[in-house]
Amino acid sequence: MFRLLSRPLRLPAFLGPAPRPDDPQIFRFNSERGPIIGDVVRRVVQHYAGQPQKLLYVLNEAGNAEVRRLAMQDDLEASDALGAWRRLVKRLGKMNEDEKVQELRRITGDMAEDIAGNFDPRVYALATRIVPGVLTAIMKPSSLPQQLLGGFRQLGELVSTEGPIEKLRRLARIGTLVLVPTHSSNLDSVALGYALMREDLPPVVYGAGKNLFSNPLISFFMHNLGAYRVDRRIQAQLYKEVLKTYSCTMIERGYHSLFFPGGTRARSGMVERRLKLGLAGTGVEAFARNQARGVSRPVFFVPATLNYALVLEAETLIDDHLKGAGKSRYIIEDDESTQGKRVREFFAKLLQLRSAMVLRFAEPLDPFCNPVDDEGRSLAPSGRPVDPASYVKHHGVATIDPARDAGYTRELGEAIPRVYQRETVIMWTQLVAHVLYRWLVHMTPGFDLFGRHRLRGHKLPRAQLEAEVGAARDRLRAISAAGGVQLGPVLRLHSPAEIVSQALEAWSGYHTKAIASEDGDKIVIGDPNLLLFYQNRLVPFAEALATAETAAAARTIAAMGGGA
Amino acid sequence: MSARVAVIGGGEFGWGLARAAERAGHEVLMWSRRPQREGSQRVRLVDSLPELAAAELVFFAVPSPYIPALAAELGLHLDGGHFLVHISRGIVGEELETLSQVLRTRTPCRRVGALAGPLVAKALLEGAPGGGIVASRFPEVQEAVCEALSGPTLRIYRTDDVIGVEFASTGVGLLAMAVGYARGMGLGPATLAIMASRGMSECARIGVTLGGRTETFTGLAGYGDLLAAFADDGRPELAVGRALAAGTPLAQIGQQIGAYVEGLESSRRIAAYARRTGAHAPLLSRCADVFEGKVDSGQALAALMGRQVGEE
């Protein structure tokens, strides 16, 4: 029979320690894995059984989608599975209802087995000990002995964490956390995993793209730290249903989860402004399902922003964005994150900078966009507690209603980007990029985007750049004081001249093209594409940061908005 | 027996909704600051807002300026189990916030919606044939409204495009005033037709930037509603337009009509929003100028007719 993917490597179960009562739910995953898969299969089968047309359609659609995909894939894995799917498509018309249900159960079981991850407390304990060392070794091997003695201080300084961390620790004990961060880089999950570990927040399960499992070492850690596999190549509706049901079941059972609701890395560099939420929406359904069976475990959505002074894959992402290829190239397999040399160069550069990555957690929300207090109680606009169960009740009874939950999910999809915007931490490279790009737009009136981006070598007096950076920073401070955005450490603490110097320093030495460089007392623009990428985080604030002279350019930048 | 439907506002529309719900067999709770007319066996007048929390479905049938404060006050007694639906044509603030957004931010309720389309208070009161459209992202709310109001003489259609319906309704309110005004000025059918179709296109353009869908503006909440205004269904906006054309000062119009007309305030906000965002809305902007008394009809007409004609 077909195998969608290869089996993961696991340690023998009998050697593992028993979980303690106060351990997060994920420490019990291995003993629950079988029942979870059983639950997923039962629910998916229940969803289609008893509806002959729907059942026939979903099997047909899965069969034909897989035959099409595997025929194109044309490798060993594909040849194993292709015959089975072809036989299924051929036999479907002759099957009776029971046989179709059996077939559905078998396929769903295979898919769920393939998706389901694993969690080994021993691997987690190992990871907590070695990850700082491994990261340091990758980033700057020469500093490893020194860092070992110093408790990896440099790594600690590289990634700073902000937000209501103590509250999140507390809420993690009361209910289930659903982390929903912005997504800019393949490093996001690594940075998040490290930050959670460092801040003594519980580990989370998340759906990682199958491509991340191709390296045996990464695959070993991924598999044994609760990640589940998402094969984005599989388009079958049934696969999506199984994935959704798996994710929902995990949240229902109290597994803290992580989703990147933007789906894919933001190609433009902008903070995501429209979200469909995708799998994260299962947090709403999970809450409702628990309520309907009398379990009142709260679910807390935790938006977070990941903010980088330097983005590993910036060049590929912005190229993709400008080619309009972002939508079609959902999986990029040839970007900087897959090239060891580029990753090392990136980290080498990053380590020269302080607080080059800021992970900022926002105040948590319940599934209905209400803020929650330190005790996990949902709060109405008046500040009084409101019962979250009331949102899933009709005529006083908690019900399971996918159409209603889709409505709540849409509301969350609008609320979370608003949180992203005000919790975005503006980094110094982004502000300098914005001022330079605004000047480029100002100097090229009437040019379209592509015409403007063909220009190289435009010069701006350094003194003017510093003055405009200073003025823009002051306006950002005012927006920040009103709660509209956050300022990164360099912007908070340094002079405009230092901010400009540090931006030029950050850009030199990693990117293959010089974004901007010094030429006497002038700054020369080298790569408008990368400038656009870094400045795009400031698009929502462009008009508010502009001077009278640059207002028209700022309006042009603001109008670029578009999809993230 | 617990009441199923509550109505805030004892104006013509509030009573129209109450009567429709009564005809559909429901108990109705009504709260109003106005002197009350006689209730009935099934319409019970209540003294305080919190009493309305006994109903699952609450209609807001008051002018938009009152909704934020009333929603905040009632919100103290509501939870996520309540459904809130407004019938206002208004919008709030310079960013054109719709009333469903106001209900969401002032109360703990999320299952909210808007009732719009060619509903006329008089027809609702009398049970004359008619129809409307309910917009909500929540099918439960759509069903609750249909169940509360639908009957042999009232057809309620459904959509999930809340912002589209709300802004179409606002736009029609404004265009209905323009229709009244143009008729008062003696303009002919062709001018009215151009005004209606170009005006609705401008509304759709702005509505889409706010998050609505274009097709909503060609449906019951948009053209459907506007056709009813053209057929002179007795709505107050037409009377306001006619009064403006007759040169009646704005201050007197409200007293004459006896109803709050949202379009006067909305037109200024929409014109300002269009200017700020660069949305192309020449007709709506001119309407605002005329309603505010900045230009007279001759100047407005000359400015509009003098514009370069482009592709539709």
Interface residues (C-beta under 8 A of the other chain):
Chain A: F368 C369 N370 S378 A380 P381 S382 R384 V386 D387 P388 A389 S390 Y391 V392 K393 H394 H395 G396 D401 A403 R404 A406 G407 Y408 R410 E411 R555 A559
Chain B: E56 A72 G75 L76 D79 G80 G81 R104 T105 R106 T107 P108 R110 R111 S136 R137 F138 P139 E140 D160 G278
